[in-house]
């Protein structure tokens, strides 16, 4: 929702609901929120695949729950850090979200080779 909110803030509701043919250059916040969304779209499919596999395979133990929680919290903080330009916190949050994915994958991996 952030890119849409920042775009509406920049150009107004009328231009946002129109065809958006002649939009101005994005503000720093809009550009950052778009990049953060693009980055989320790179890791979210892996997270969702592992989360669904853990449910289907009956691996909803504490490791999976911690991994899912770490991913969610880290990605939420990541967006804030990215939009505000907080380095190195953005990278730390990204690495924490990857740790969440690894924690989610550990219980699923034995089922893949079984």
Biopython code that builds the backbone (N, CA, C, O; Angstrom):
import numpy as np
from Bio.PDB.StructureBuilder import StructureBuilder

atoms = [
    (1, "UNK", "N", (0.813, -1.194, 0.000)),
    (1, "UNK", "CA", (0.000, 0.000, 0.000)),
    (1, "UNK", "C", (0.858, 1.259, 0.000)),
    (1, "UNK", "O", (0.401, 2.321, -0.424)),
    (2, "UNK", "N", (2.090, 1.150, 0.470)),
    (2, "UNK", "CA", (2.912, 2.352, 0.575)),
    (2, "UNK", "C", (3.142, 3.056, -0.758)),
    (2, "UNK", "O", (2.976, 4.273, -0.827)),
    (3, "UNK", "N", (3.519, 2.338, -1.830)),
    (3, "UNK", "CA", (3.719, 3.064, -3.086)),
    (3, "UNK", "C", (2.467, 3.819, -3.531)),
    (3, "UNK", "O", (2.565, 4.949, -4.011)),
    (4, "UNK", "N", (1.306, 3.213, -3.378)),
    (4, "UNK", "CA", (0.066, 3.896, -3.750)),
    (4, "UNK", "C", (-0.203, 5.109, -2.886)),
    (4, "UNK", "O", (-0.646, 6.145, -3.382)),
    (5, "UNK", "N", (0.062, 4.986, -1.595)),
    (5, "UNK", "CA", (-0.140, 6.126, -0.701)),
    (5, "UNK", "C", (0.807, 7.271, -1.018)),
    (5, "UNK", "O", (0.402, 8.433, -1.039)),
    (6, "UNK", "N", (2.076, 6.941, -1.267)),
    (6, "UNK", "CA", (3.038, 7.989, -1.609)),
    (6, "UNK", "C", (2.719, 8.629, -2.961)),
    (6, "UNK", "O", (2.910, 9.833, -3.133)),
    (7, "UNK", "N", (2.239, 7.844, -3.913)),
    (7, "UNK", "CA", (1.866, 8.404, -5.209)),
    (7, "UNK", "C", (0.678, 9.347, -5.062)),
    (7, "UNK", "O", (0.669, 10.425, -5.655)),
    (8, "UNK", "N", (-0.319, 8.954, -4.283)),
    (8, "UNK", "CA", (-1.467, 9.826, -4.050)),
    (8, "UNK", "C", (-1.035, 11.106, -3.356)),
    (8, "UNK", "O", (-1.523, 12.188, -3.683)),
    (9, "UNK", "N", (-0.133, 10.991, -2.411)),
    (9, "UNK", "CA", (0.381, 12.172, -1.702)),
    (9, "UNK", "C", (1.113, 13.107, -2.664)),
    (9, "UNK", "O", (1.041, 14.329, -2.529)),
    (10, "UNK", "N", (1.819, 12.520, -3.638)),
    (10, "UNK", "CA", (2.607, 13.328, -4.574)),
    (10, "UNK", "C", (1.747, 13.995, -5.644)),
    (10, "UNK", "O", (1.930, 15.178, -5.932)),
    (11, "UNK", "N", (0.812, 13.254, -6.237)),
    (11, "UNK", "CA", (0.094, 13.778, -7.398)),
    (11, "UNK", "C", (-1.374, 14.076, -7.129)),
    (11, "UNK", "O", (-2.023, 14.732, -7.944)),
    (12, "UNK", "N", (-1.913, 13.610, -6.008)),
    (12, "UNK", "CA", (-3.315, 13.845, -5.696)),
    (12, "UNK", "C", (-4.193, 12.693, -6.140)),
    (12, "UNK", "O", (-3.792, 11.858, -6.951)),
    (13, "UNK", "N", (-5.389, 12.663, -5.599)),
    (13, "UNK", "CA", (-6.317, 11.566, -5.863)),
    (13, "UNK", "C", (-6.759, 11.530, -7.325)),
    (13, "UNK", "O", (-6.877, 10.455, -7.912)),
    (14, "UNK", "N", (-7.000, 12.681, -7.904)),
    (14, "UNK", "CA", (-7.469, 12.738, -9.295)),
    (14, "UNK", "C", (-6.471, 12.088, -10.256)),
    (14, "UNK", "O", (-6.853, 11.276, -11.099)),
    (15, "UNK", "N", (-5.200, 12.448, -10.125)),
    (15, "UNK", "CA", (-4.181, 11.868, -11.000)),
    (15, "UNK", "C", (-3.932, 10.397, -10.676)),
    (15, "UNK", "O", (-3.626, 9.602, -11.565)),
    (16, "UNK", "N", (-4.065, 10.042, -9.407)),
    (16, "UNK", "CA", (-3.835, 8.651, -9.001)),
    (16, "UNK", "C", (-4.901, 7.724, -9.570)),
    (16, "UNK", "O", (-4.592, 6.593, -9.945)),
    (17, "UNK", "N", (-6.151, 8.180, -9.642)),
    (17, "UNK", "CA", (-7.226, 7.333, -10.159)),
    (17, "UNK", "C", (-7.379, 7.433, -11.665)),
    (17, "UNK", "O", (-8.179, 6.707, -12.255)),
    (18, "UNK", "N", (-6.629, 8.315, -12.291)),
    (18, "UNK", "CA", (-6.690, 8.472, -13.746)),
    (18, "UNK", "C", (-5.770, 7.494, -14.448)),
    (18, "UNK", "O", (-5.309, 6.529, -13.839)),
    (19, "UNK", "N", (-5.495, 7.733, -15.732)),
    (19, "UNK", "CA", (-4.678, 6.799, -16.512)),
    (19, "UNK", "C", (-3.183, 6.835, -16.169)),
    (19, "UNK", "O", (-2.444, 5.943, -16.585)),
    (20, "UNK", "N", (-2.733, 7.822, -15.437)),
    (20, "UNK", "CA", (-1.335, 7.960, -14.996)),
    (20, "UNK", "C", (-0.349, 7.996, -16.165)),
    (20, "UNK", "O", (0.731, 7.409, -16.094)),
    (21, "UNK", "N", (-0.727, 8.686, -17.233)),
    (21, "UNK", "CA", (0.138, 8.760, -18.402)),
    (21, "UNK", "C", (1.291, 9.733, -18.216)),
    (21, "UNK", "O", (2.403, 9.453, -18.663)),
    (22, "UNK", "N", (1.058, 10.857, -17.577)),
    (22, "UNK", "CA", (2.076, 11.902, -17.470)),
    (22, "UNK", "C", (2.418, 12.198, -16.017)),
    (22, "UNK", "O", (2.255, 13.327, -15.555)),
    (23, "UNK", "N", (2.883, 11.204, -15.309)),
    (23, "UNK", "CA", (3.237, 11.384, -13.913)),
    (23, "UNK", "C", (4.619, 12.019, -13.794)),
    (23, "UNK", "O", (5.490, 11.761, -14.624)),
    (24, "UNK", "N", (4.828, 12.847, -12.771)),
    (24, "UNK", "CA", (6.164, 13.427, -12.559)),
    (24, "UNK", "C", (7.127, 12.368, -12.024)),
    (24, "UNK", "O", (6.726, 11.256, -11.681)),
    (25, "UNK", "N", (8.400, 12.741, -11.963)),
    (25, "UNK", "CA", (9.390, 11.847, -11.366)),
    (25, "UNK", "C", (8.982, 11.545, -9.930)),
    (25, "UNK", "O", (8.504, 12.435, -9.226)),
    (26, "UNK", "N", (9.164, 10.304, -9.486)),
    (26, "UNK", "CA", (8.739, 9.957, -8.127)),
    (26, "UNK", "C", (9.593, 10.655, -7.071)),
    (26, "UNK", "O", (10.773, 10.933, -7.284)),
    (27, "UNK", "N", (8.968, 10.930, -5.933)),
    (27, "UNK", "CA", (9.707, 11.465, -4.799)),
    (27, "UNK", "C", (10.636, 10.377, -4.264)),
    (27, "UNK", "O", (10.537, 9.214, -4.656)),
    (28, "UNK", "N", (11.523, 10.762, -3.380)),
    (28, "UNK", "CA", (12.455, 9.802, -2.802)),
    (28, "UNK", "C", (11.690, 8.702, -2.065)),
    (28, "UNK", "O", (12.014, 7.522, -2.196)),
    (29, "UNK", "N", (10.665, 9.095, -1.284)),
    (29, "UNK", "CA", (9.891, 8.110, -0.533)),
    (29, "UNK", "C", (9.151, 7.157, -1.460)),
    (29, "UNK", "O", (9.113, 5.953, -1.205)),
    (30, "UNK", "N", (8.565, 7.679, -2.531)),
    (30, "UNK", "CA", (7.850, 6.832, -3.484)),
    (30, "UNK", "C", (8.804, 5.859, -4.161)),
    (30, "UNK", "O", (8.495, 4.675, -4.288)),
    (31, "UNK", "N", (9.951, 6.346, -4.592)),
    (31, "UNK", "CA", (10.924, 5.473, -5.253)),
    (31, "UNK", "C", (11.418, 4.389, -4.302)),
    (31, "UNK", "O", (11.546, 3.228, -4.689)),
    (32, "UNK", "N", (11.694, 4.772, -3.056)),
    (32, "UNK", "CA", (12.156, 3.784, -2.085)),
    (32, "UNK", "C", (11.078, 2.749, -1.777)),
    (32, "UNK", "O", (11.369, 1.558, -1.662)),
    (33, "UNK", "N", (9.839, 3.204, -1.644)),
    (33, "UNK", "CA", (8.764, 2.247, -1.346)),
    (33, "UNK", "C", (8.536, 1.292, -2.514)),
    (33, "UNK", "O", (8.204, 0.126, -2.298)),
    (34, "UNK", "N", (8.708, 1.763, -3.734)),
    (34, "UNK", "CA", (8.588, 0.875, -4.897)),
    (34, "UNK", "C", (9.704, -0.168, -4.906)),
    (34, "UNK", "O", (9.470, -1.335, -5.221)),
    (35, "UNK", "N", (10.924, 0.264, -4.557)),
    (35, "UNK", "CA", (12.040, -0.690, -4.515)),
    (35, "UNK", "C", (11.853, -1.698, -3.382)),
    (35, "UNK", "O", (12.169, -2.878, -3.538)),
    (36, "UNK", "N", (11.341, -1.234, -2.249)),
    (36, "UNK", "CA", (11.080, -2.150, -1.134)),
    (36, "UNK", "C", (10.026, -3.177, -1.520)),
    (36, "UNK", "O", (10.148, -4.350, -1.167)),
    (37, "UNK", "N", (8.998, -2.751, -2.236)),
    (37, "UNK", "CA", (7.965, -3.677, -2.707)),
    (37, "UNK", "C", (8.562, -4.694, -3.678)),
    (37, "UNK", "O", (8.269, -5.886, -3.594)),
    (38, "UNK", "N", (9.397, -4.219, -4.595)),
    (38, "UNK", "CA", (10.049, -5.136, -5.536)),
    (38, "UNK", "C", (10.917, -6.151, -4.828)),
    (38, "UNK", "O", (10.961, -7.318, -5.217)),
    (39, "UNK", "N", (11.612, -5.709, -3.780)),
    (39, "UNK", "CA", (12.441, -6.628, -3.014)),
    (39, "UNK", "C", (11.588, -7.647, -2.287)),
    (39, "UNK", "O", (11.963, -8.816, -2.208)),
    (40, "UNK", "N", (10.448, -7.231, -1.753)),
    (40, "UNK", "CA", (9.546, -8.165, -1.084)),
    (40, "UNK", "C", (9.036, -9.208, -2.073)),
    (40, "UNK", "O", (8.895, -10.379, -1.722)),
    (41, "UNK", "N", (8.765, -8.797, -3.282)),
    (41, "UNK", "CA", (8.261, -9.727, -4.291)),
    (41, "UNK", "C", (9.300, -10.765, -4.688)),
    (41, "UNK", "O", (8.955, -11.786, -5.283)),
    (42, "UNK", "N", (10.567, -10.519, -4.369)),
    (42, "UNK", "CA", (11.604, -11.510, -4.651)),
    (42, "UNK", "C", (11.664, -12.599, -3.582)),
    (42, "UNK", "O", (11.955, -13.753, -3.896)),
    (43, "UNK", "N", (11.390, -12.245, -2.312)),
    (43, "UNK", "CA", (11.520, -13.230, -1.236)),
    (43, "UNK", "C", (10.185, -13.827, -0.807)),
    (43, "UNK", "O", (10.160, -14.924, -0.249)),
    (44, "UNK", "N", (9.098, -13.145, -1.047)),
    (44, "UNK", "CA", (7.800, -13.633, -0.593)),
    (44, "UNK", "C", (7.413, -14.989, -1.198)),
    (44, "UNK", "O", (6.879, -15.826, -0.470)),
    (45, "UNK", "N", (7.652, -15.250, -2.485)),
    (45, "UNK", "CA", (7.305, -16.574, -3.023)),
    (45, "UNK", "C", (8.054, -17.722, -2.325)),
    (45, "UNK", "O", (7.482, -18.790, -2.110)),
    (46, "UNK", "N", (9.316, -17.505, -1.976)),
    (46, "UNK", "CA", (10.078, -18.542, -1.276)),
    (46, "UNK", "C", (9.471, -18.767, 0.106)),
    (46, "UNK", "O", (9.278, -19.907, 0.529)),
    (47, "UNK", "N", (9.172, -17.673, 0.808)),
    (47, "UNK", "CA", (8.569, -17.786, 2.134)),
    (47, "UNK", "C", (7.226, -18.508, 2.067)),
    (47, "UNK", "O", (6.971, -19.420, 2.853)),
    (48, "UNK", "N", (6.375, -18.106, 1.139)),
    (48, "UNK", "CA", (5.053, -18.721, 1.046)),
    (48, "UNK", "C", (5.138, -20.194, 0.672)),
    (48, "UNK", "O", (4.375, -21.009, 1.192)),
    (49, "UNK", "N", (6.049, -20.543, -0.215)),
    (49, "UNK", "CA", (6.232, -21.945, -0.593)),
    (49, "UNK", "C", (6.637, -22.779, 0.614)),
    (49, "UNK", "O", (6.081, -23.851, 0.851)),
    (50, "UNK", "N", (7.604, -22.285, 1.375)),
    (50, "UNK", "CA", (8.045, -23.021, 2.559)),
    (50, "UNK", "C", (6.957, -23.071, 3.625)),
    (50, "UNK", "O", (6.803, -24.090, 4.299)),
    (51, "UNK", "N", (6.205, -21.994, 3.787)),
    (51, "UNK", "CA", (5.131, -21.980, 4.779)),
    (51, "UNK", "C", (4.040, -22.988, 4.409)),
    (51, "UNK", "O", (3.549, -23.719, 5.270)),
    (52, "UNK", "N", (3.671, -23.025, 3.147)),
    (52, "UNK", "CA", (2.647, -23.977, 2.698)),
    (52, "UNK", "C", (3.159, -25.406, 2.826)),
    (52, "UNK", "O", (2.426, -26.293, 3.264)),
    (53, "UNK", "N", (4.414, -25.630, 2.445)),
    (53, "UNK", "CA", (4.988, -26.975, 2.585)),
    (53, "UNK", "C", (5.022, -27.421, 4.038)),
    (53, "UNK", "O", (4.771, -28.589, 4.333)),
    (54, "UNK", "N", (5.330, -26.508, 4.945)),
    (54, "UNK", "CA", (5.385, -26.899, 6.353)),
    (54, "UNK", "C", (4.003, -27.284, 6.871)),
    (54, "UNK", "O", (3.886, -28.161, 7.728)),
    (55, "UNK", "N", (2.959, -26.641, 6.363)),
    (55, "UNK", "CA", (1.600, -27.009, 6.764)),
    (55, "UNK", "C", (1.206, -28.341, 6.137)),
    (55, "UNK", "O", (0.682, -29.219, 6.822)),
    (56, "UNK", "N", (1.454, -28.495, 4.850)),
    (56, "UNK", "CA", (1.074, -29.715, 4.136)),
    (56, "UNK", "C", (1.821, -30.931, 4.692)),
    (56, "UNK", "O", (1.257, -32.020, 4.803)),
    (57, "UNK", "N", (3.088, -30.736, 5.036)),
    (57, "UNK", "CA", (3.903, -31.846, 5.530)),
    (57, "UNK", "C", (3.784, -32.036, 7.049)),
    (57, "UNK", "O", (4.423, -32.922, 7.616)),
    (58, "UNK", "N", (2.981, -31.220, 7.691)),
    (58, "UNK", "CA", (2.777, -31.353, 9.132)),
    (58, "UNK", "C", (3.975, -30.937, 9.967)),
    (58, "UNK", "O", (4.222, -31.500, 11.033)),
    (59, "UNK", "N", (4.701, -29.971, 9.492)),
    (59, "UNK", "CA", (5.900, -29.500, 10.196)),
    (59, "UNK", "C", (5.682, -28.109, 10.782)),
    (59, "UNK", "O", (6.471, -27.198, 10.530)),
    (60, "UNK", "N", (4.616, -27.940, 11.562)),
    (60, "UNK", "CA", (4.342, -26.636, 12.167)),
    (60, "UNK", "C", (4.871, -26.585, 13.593)),
    (60, "UNK", "O", (4.178, -26.128, 14.502)),
    (61, "UNK", "N", (6.083, -27.047, 13.783)),
    (61, "UNK", "CA", (6.704, -27.023, 15.104)),
    (61, "UNK", "C", (7.222, -25.640, 15.454)),
    (61, "UNK", "O", (6.992, -24.669, 14.734)),
    (62, "UNK", "N", (7.919, -25.574, 16.563)),
    (62, "UNK", "CA", (8.393, -24.286, 17.056)),
    (62, "UNK", "C", (9.377, -23.636, 16.094)),
    (62, "UNK", "O", (9.399, -22.411, 15.977)),
    (63, "UNK", "N", (10.195, -24.430, 15.401)),
    (63, "UNK", "CA", (11.177, -23.867, 14.472)),
    (63, "UNK", "C", (10.493, -23.176, 13.296)),
    (63, "UNK", "O", (10.919, -22.103, 12.869)),
    (64, "UNK", "N", (9.444, -23.786, 12.780)),
    (64, "UNK", "CA", (8.692, -23.175, 11.684)),
    (64, "UNK", "C", (7.995, -21.898, 12.139)),
    (64, "UNK", "O", (7.986, -20.893, 11.428)),
    (65, "UNK", "N", (7.417, -21.952, 13.325)),
    (65, "UNK", "CA", (6.724, -20.769, 13.845)),
    (65, "UNK", "C", (7.689, -19.616, 14.110)),
    (65, "UNK", "O", (7.387, -18.463, 13.805)),
    (66, "UNK", "N", (8.838, -19.930, 14.674)),
    (66, "UNK", "CA", (9.840, -18.892, 14.913)),
    (66, "UNK", "C", (10.332, -18.329, 13.582)),
    (66, "UNK", "O", (10.477, -17.116, 13.431)),
    (67, "UNK", "N", (10.589, -19.212, 12.620)),
    (67, "UNK", "CA", (11.043, -18.757, 11.304)),
    (67, "UNK", "C", (10.039, -17.841, 10.632)),
    (67, "UNK", "O", (10.407, -16.797, 10.092)),
    (68, "UNK", "N", (8.767, -18.229, 10.663)),
    (68, "UNK", "CA", (7.732, -17.377, 10.073)),
    (68, "UNK", "C", (7.609, -16.047, 10.789)),
    (68, "UNK", "O", (7.438, -15.006, 10.154)),
    (69, "UNK", "N", (7.697, -16.080, 12.119)),
    (69, "UNK", "CA", (7.619, -14.840, 12.891)),
    (69, "UNK", "C", (8.796, -13.923, 12.641)),
    (69, "UNK", "O", (8.631, -12.711, 12.497)),
    (70, "UNK", "N", (9.993, -14.504, 12.591)),
    (70, "UNK", "CA", (11.193, -13.705, 12.321)),
    (70, "UNK", "C", (11.096, -13.075, 10.940)),
    (70, "UNK", "O", (11.414, -11.898, 10.772)),
    (71, "UNK", "N", (10.661, -13.847, 9.956)),
    (71, "UNK", "CA", (10.524, -13.303, 8.599)),
    (71, "UNK", "C", (9.548, -12.128, 8.585)),
    (71, "UNK", "O", (9.853, -11.068, 8.039)),
    (72, "UNK", "N", (8.376, -12.319, 9.185)),
    (72, "UNK", "CA", (7.346, -11.279, 9.165)),
    (72, "UNK", "C", (7.819, -10.008, 9.867)),
    (72, "UNK", "O", (7.680, -8.912, 9.323)),
    (73, "UNK", "N", (8.369, -10.144, 11.053)),
    (73, "UNK", "CA", (8.813, -8.966, 11.807)),
    (73, "UNK", "C", (9.972, -8.272, 11.090)),
    (73, "UNK", "O", (9.992, -7.047, 10.972)),
    (74, "UNK", "N", (10.935, -9.060, 10.612)),
    (74, "UNK", "CA", (12.098, -8.476, 9.937)),
    (74, "UNK", "C", (11.696, -7.757, 8.659)),
    (74, "UNK", "O", (12.219, -6.681, 8.370)),
    (75, "UNK", "N", (10.774, -8.331, 7.888)),
    (75, "UNK", "CA", (10.345, -7.668, 6.652)),
    (75, "UNK", "C", (9.547, -6.401, 6.953)),
    (75, "UNK", "O", (9.636, -5.423, 6.211)),
    (76, "UNK", "N", (8.775, -6.411, 8.025)),
    (76, "UNK", "CA", (8.020, -5.218, 8.402)),
    (76, "UNK", "C", (8.963, -4.081, 8.789)),
    (76, "UNK", "O", (8.773, -2.939, 8.368)),
    (77, "UNK", "N", (9.974, -4.395, 9.586)),
    (77, "UNK", "CA", (10.945, -3.374, 9.986)),
    (77, "UNK", "C", (11.788, -2.956, 8.791)),
    (77, "UNK", "O", (12.184, -1.796, 8.684)),
    (78, "UNK", "N", (12.064, -3.893, 7.894)),
    (78, "UNK", "CA", (12.848, -3.610, 6.692)),
    (78, "UNK", "C", (12.218, -2.493, 5.867)),
    (78, "UNK", "O", (12.916, -1.603, 5.381)),
    (79, "UNK", "N", (10.905, -2.545, 5.712)),
    (79, "UNK", "CA", (10.220, -1.523, 4.920)),
    (79, "UNK", "C", (10.423, -0.143, 5.542)),
    (79, "UNK", "O", (10.710, 0.827, 4.840)),
    (80, "UNK", "N", (10.274, -0.066, 6.850)),
    (80, "UNK", "CA", (10.472, 1.213, 7.537)),
    (80, "UNK", "C", (11.905, 1.704, 7.339)),
    (80, "UNK", "O", (12.128, 2.875, 7.030)),
    (81, "UNK", "N", (12.867, 0.811, 7.516)),
    (81, "UNK", "CA", (14.269, 1.187, 7.347)),
    (81, "UNK", "C", (14.574, 1.601, 5.909)),
    (81, "UNK", "O", (15.339, 2.539, 5.683)),
    (82, "UNK", "N", (13.984, 0.911, 4.941)),
    (82, "UNK", "CA", (14.244, 1.225, 3.539)),
    (82, "UNK", "C", (13.675, 2.595, 3.175)),
    (82, "UNK", "O", (14.361, 3.409, 2.558)),
    (83, "UNK", "N", (12.426, 2.847, 3.555)),
    (83, "UNK", "CA", (11.788, 4.117, 3.199)),
    (83, "UNK", "C", (12.480, 5.294, 3.879)),
    (83, "UNK", "O", (12.577, 6.374, 3.296)),
    (84, "UNK", "N", (12.953, 5.099, 5.086)),
    (84, "UNK", "CA", (13.629, 6.182, 5.814)),
    (84, "UNK", "C", (15.123, 6.256, 5.511)),
    (84, "UNK", "O", (15.801, 7.169, 5.980)),
    (85, "UNK", "N", (15.644, 5.309, 4.735)),
    (85, "UNK", "CA", (17.052, 5.323, 4.353)),
    (85, "UNK", "C", (17.989, 4.998, 5.506)),
    (85, "UNK", "O", (19.076, 5.567, 5.605)),
    (86, "UNK", "N", (17.573, 4.091, 6.373)),
    (86, "UNK", "CA", (18.380, 3.743, 7.546)),
    (86, "UNK", "C", (19.341, 2.603, 7.219)),
    (86, "UNK", "O", (18.968, 1.430, 7.232)),
    (87, "UNK", "N", (20.576, 2.973, 6.929)),
    (87, "UNK", "CA", (21.612, 1.972, 6.676)),
    (87, "UNK", "C", (22.506, 1.939, 7.899)),
    (87, "UNK", "O", (22.763, 2.998, 8.472)),
    (88, "UNK", "N", (22.979, 0.828, 8.319)),
    (88, "UNK", "CA", (22.926, -0.520, 7.774)),
    (88, "UNK", "C", (21.720, -1.322, 8.269)),
    (88, "UNK", "O", (21.634, -2.520, 7.998)),
    (89, "UNK", "N", (20.793, -0.692, 8.985)),
    (89, "UNK", "CA", (19.655, -1.410, 9.563)),
    (89, "UNK", "C", (18.817, -2.114, 8.515)),
    (89, "UNK", "O", (18.283, -3.195, 8.763)),
    (90, "UNK", "N", (18.702, -1.508, 7.351)),
    (90, "UNK", "CA", (17.947, -2.151, 6.267)),
    (90, "UNK", "C", (18.566, -3.491, 5.921)),
    (90, "UNK", "O", (17.853, -4.486, 5.788)),
    (91, "UNK", "N", (19.873, -3.533, 5.776)),
    (91, "UNK", "CA", (20.562, -4.776, 5.431)),
    (91, "UNK", "C", (20.481, -5.789, 6.562)),
    (91, "UNK", "O", (20.354, -6.988, 6.310)),
    (92, "UNK", "N", (20.551, -5.327, 7.801)),
    (92, "UNK", "CA", (20.442, -6.226, 8.944)),
    (92, "UNK", "C", (19.056, -6.870, 8.964)),
    (92, "UNK", "O", (18.930, -8.071, 9.204)),
    (93, "UNK", "N", (18.027, -6.075, 8.712)),
    (93, "UNK", "CA", (16.659, -6.614, 8.674)),
    (93, "UNK", "C", (16.486, -7.602, 7.530)),
    (93, "UNK", "O", (15.807, -8.618, 7.683)),
    (94, "UNK", "N", (17.095, -7.312, 6.385)),
    (94, "UNK", "CA", (17.014, -8.241, 5.263)),
    (94, "UNK", "C", (17.670, -9.572, 5.613)),
    (94, "UNK", "O", (17.124, -10.634, 5.314)),
    (95, "UNK", "N", (18.838, -9.516, 6.246)),
    (95, "UNK", "CA", (19.520, -10.753, 6.634)),
    (95, "UNK", "C", (18.704, -11.512, 7.679)),
    (95, "UNK", "O", (18.670, -12.743, 7.661)),
    (96, "UNK", "N", (18.051, -10.795, 8.581)),
    (96, "UNK", "CA", (17.196, -11.455, 9.576)),
    (96, "UNK", "C", (16.025, -12.150, 8.895)),
    (96, "UNK", "O", (15.624, -13.239, 9.308)),
    (97, "UNK", "N", (15.469, -11.525, 7.849)),
    (97, "UNK", "CA", (14.357, -12.175, 7.137)),
    (97, "UNK", "C", (14.842, -13.432, 6.425)),
    (97, "UNK", "O", (14.107, -14.416, 6.344)),
    (98, "UNK", "N", (16.057, -13.412, 5.913)),
    (98, "UNK", "CA", (16.619, -14.619, 5.296)),
    (98, "UNK", "C", (16.837, -15.709, 6.346)),
    (98, "UNK", "O", (16.646, -16.892, 6.063)),
    (99, "UNK", "N", (17.236, -15.311, 7.555)),
    (99, "UNK", "CA", (17.361, -16.277, 8.646)),
    (99, "UNK", "C", (16.008, -16.918, 8.936)),
    (99, "UNK", "O", (15.935, -18.121, 9.188)),
    (100, "UNK", "N", (14.943, -16.129, 8.902)),
    (100, "UNK", "CA", (13.596, -16.669, 9.098)),
    (100, "UNK", "C", (13.243, -17.696, 8.042)),
    (100, "UNK", "O", (12.625, -18.716, 8.348)),
    (101, "UNK", "N", (13.628, -17.439, 6.802)),
    (101, "UNK", "CA", (13.374, -18.395, 5.725)),
    (101, "UNK", "C", (14.153, -19.681, 5.955)),
    (101, "UNK", "O", (13.627, -20.773, 5.739)),
    (102, "UNK", "N", (15.403, -19.559, 6.391)),
    (102, "UNK", "CA", (16.218, -20.748, 6.665)),
    (102, "UNK", "C", (15.598, -21.558, 7.799)),
    (102, "UNK", "O", (15.516, -22.783, 7.711)),
    (103, "UNK", "N", (15.159, -20.882, 8.871)),
    (103, "UNK", "CA", (14.524, -21.587, 9.985)),
    (103, "UNK", "C", (13.254, -22.301, 9.535)),
    (103, "UNK", "O", (12.942, -23.391, 10.013)),
    (104, "UNK", "N", (12.537, -21.686, 8.627)),
    (104, "UNK", "CA", (11.322, -22.308, 8.099)),
    (104, "UNK", "C", (11.656, -23.500, 7.207)),
    (104, "UNK", "O", (10.882, -24.454, 7.127)),
    (105, "UNK", "N", (12.802, -23.447, 6.540)),
    (105, "UNK", "CA", (13.188, -24.511, 5.604)),
    (105, "UNK", "C", (13.749, -25.746, 6.303)),
    (105, "UNK", "O", (13.606, -26.860, 5.799)),
    (106, "UNK", "N", (14.381, -25.561, 7.455)),
    (106, "UNK", "CA", (15.054, -26.686, 8.120)),
    (106, "UNK", "C", (14.133, -27.884, 8.348)),
    (106, "UNK", "O", (14.536, -29.000, 8.020)),
    (107, "UNK", "N", (12.912, -27.724, 8.895)),
    (107, "UNK", "CA", (12.067, -28.903, 9.090)),
    (107, "UNK", "C", (11.517, -29.501, 7.787)),
    (107, "UNK", "O", (11.108, -30.662, 7.764)),
    (108, "UNK", "N", (11.505, -28.717, 6.712)),
    (108, "UNK", "CA", (10.926, -29.172, 5.453)),
    (108, "UNK", "C", (11.945, -29.958, 4.624)),
    (108, "UNK", "O", (11.565, -30.855, 3.871)),
    (109, "UNK", "N", (13.210, -29.637, 4.751)),
    (109, "UNK", "CA", (14.265, -30.225, 3.912)),
    (109, "UNK", "C", (14.280, -31.754, 3.975)),
    (109, "UNK", "O", (14.398, -32.384, 2.924)),
    (110, "UNK", "N", (14.166, -32.392, 5.159)),
    (110, "UNK", "CA", (14.189, -33.874, 5.154)),
    (110, "UNK", "C", (13.077, -34.501, 4.328)),
    (110, "UNK", "O", (13.249, -35.601, 3.803)),
    (111, "UNK", "N", (11.944, -33.827, 4.202)),
    (111, "UNK", "CA", (10.831, -34.367, 3.400)),
    (111, "UNK", "C", (11.114, -34.306, 1.902)),
    (111, "UNK", "O", (10.563, -35.089, 1.128)),
    (112, "UNK", "N", (11.955, -33.393, 1.505)),
    (112, "UNK", "CA", (12.258, -33.235, 0.081)),
    (112, "UNK", "C", (13.066, -34.437, -0.415)),
    (112, "UNK", "O", (12.839, -34.917, -1.525)),
    (113, "UNK", "N", (14.008, -34.926, 0.401)),
    (113, "UNK", "CA", (14.845, -36.044, -0.016)),
    (113, "UNK", "C", (14.293, -37.392, 0.416)),
    (113, "UNK", "O", (14.915, -38.419, 0.144)),
    (114, "UNK", "N", (13.164, -37.419, 1.069)),
    (114, "UNK", "CA", (12.608, -38.696, 1.533)),
    (114, "UNK", "C", (11.823, -39.403, 0.451)),
    (114, "UNK", "O", (11.292, -40.489, 0.683)),
]
sb = StructureBuilder()
sb.init_structure("model")
sb.init_model(0)
sb.init_chain("A")
sb.init_seg("    ")
for serial, (resi, resn, name, xyz) in enumerate(atoms, 1):
    if name == "N":
        sb.init_residue(resn, " ", resi, " ")
    sb.init_atom(name, np.array(xyz, "f"), 0.0, 1.0, " ", f" {name:<3s}", serial, name[0])
structure = sb.get_structure()
